[in-house]
Every structure is written in C-alpha cells, then in structure tokens.
Amino acid sequence: MAGAVRSHGCLRLLGTHLKDLLYTKHCVLFDCDGVIWNGEKAVVGAPEVVSLLKKRGKSVFFVTNNCTRPRDGYLQKFSRLGFSDVVQSDILSSAYCSAVYLRDVAKVQGKVYVIGGDGVYTELHEAGVPAVGREPEIPGATIYDCPLDSDVKAVLVGYDDKLNFLKLAKACCYLRDPDCLFLATDRDPWHPLPRGRVSPGSGSLAAALETAAGRKATVVGKPGRFMFDCIAGRFGVDPARTVMVGDRLETDILFGRTCGVDTVLTLTGVSTLEQAQGYRDSPASEEAACVPDYVVDTVADFLPALGEER
C-alpha cells in the first residue's frame, strides 16, 4: 500500500494510507488515558481530531476501563480539556457498563457489594442497582464479628484506593455463596503515574479476590467485548467499518481484535512500538492476538488525513 510498510501487523500509517483507512470507517473508538489525554492535559491535536471526525459524519465513542468517575464526570473533563463536541452518550466506561450488565444482563435481584470508588457507586445508583460497601465500619470490627448483608447477590470489584483487609474478607464471605455473582470492571493490572510511579489497577485487586475466593470474575471492560456490544446494540455499529485506537496492547488492541475491528496503536501511552513488534514476531498465540494492525505516533497524525474532504 502506498505510503506504508507492512509485515503482519504494526503497519506504520504514512502518507495517504491513513486517509484511505479513515474513508472506509464510519465509527472510531478511542481509549482515553494515554490516547486523547494524559492526566489533566489533552494530547496535542486530540480535540481537533474528535471534532473533525464528527464533522465528517463519523460516529465517535470513548471506551475506557477507568472506573474512577461517572460518565458525567468524564463529560466535565472532556469540556475542561477542550473537547467541545462530546456528549454523554459517546462515553462508555467500565463503571457504566458494569451497571448496565448488572441491570440488563444479570438482572440482579438484590444488592451489589462494591469494592470501588465514586464512579462505580454513581453509575450503579443511576442504573437503579442498589449497592453497599462504603458504609462506616463499626469501630474495632473484624471479619469475625462484622455484620454481613444477607441481601447481597453480587460482588463487583473496581479500582479502590481505600481497599483494606476487611473489605476483601467481606467480599470473600459473600462469594462463598455459589449463586452470588462475581464481576470485575476490568483487568488493567496497573496504571502509570507521574515521575515514573505506578498504581495497582482494578485487575490486580480482582486477582487478589479471585485467589482468596477460589473463583474467577466475569470481566465487563476491555478486552472483553461487552462494551462493544453496548455500542453495537444501541447504535447499530458495523465492526467492518469500525476502528479502535488505543495505547495498551493487552487491553485496547486485544479488545479490537476480540470485537473484529481494525486496531491502531498510538505511542503516547503505555505500550511501545518495540513491544508491539515483539508480539508480532512471537510464536505465542496469546501475544499475536495483541498485535495492532496499524501504528501512529499520536492521534494528531490523523489531522492531515481529516483536513481535506474526500
């Protein structure tokens, strides 16, 4: 193809090839952290890319495993960072999709015990799903004598920077009941922080509970396909005319492959080109599933391709 060099994935989008790719796609899915922003700073050119895609008649959705804030909180962040064309229905977080899953798929009849923060609790509340888990503990209570709620019918694990032993132990007790559902918002193992530090992600908390409970969680977020099914079911999205843009091979790119859509790795976040090429050249099938179709340095590389009408 003109302007590109390809070897079984990791195609560098150059010249007119990016324009050709976008012409064939009606829907663009973006991850958020490391793709369109880093912390409280938008990736240069990202607001303009989103605006131009919408002006060209593309459907644009944001699919994020970050469950720390509700969709309304995300909408405020989009506005704060200069994304003027985003509406709440464009945003699908693992917290929102977990609430949808519990309400519409599991149809849980009872309460959900939550290991998570405000984003999860808010989305559950707005979905009409009763949640418990952040009530003040009785001073001095331990797992030996703390009260347990007999109406808990599901356990949901997300990112929780206030996780403690008692929370984990309570969740284990609820999961002793084989009829108690066990869900995790996502499997992200860690998140990058400023100055080279990292924070454990929801996936590491879910793994701890899986080990303690001897059960595997159903994972709602990427790389599972439920988030895509939410979009496709509501908006009629065609996988063949969709592209996923992300920064993490094991979540974003695998998500795209799982859903049957083309994938673009952007190099402004977690994964590197060297990692992607290593996966491409690896004989391991699980690594091959994480190889992106295409690679760009940044989503700003989309701007020249969107600057002219086709």
Disulfide bonds with the S-S distance in Angstrom:
none
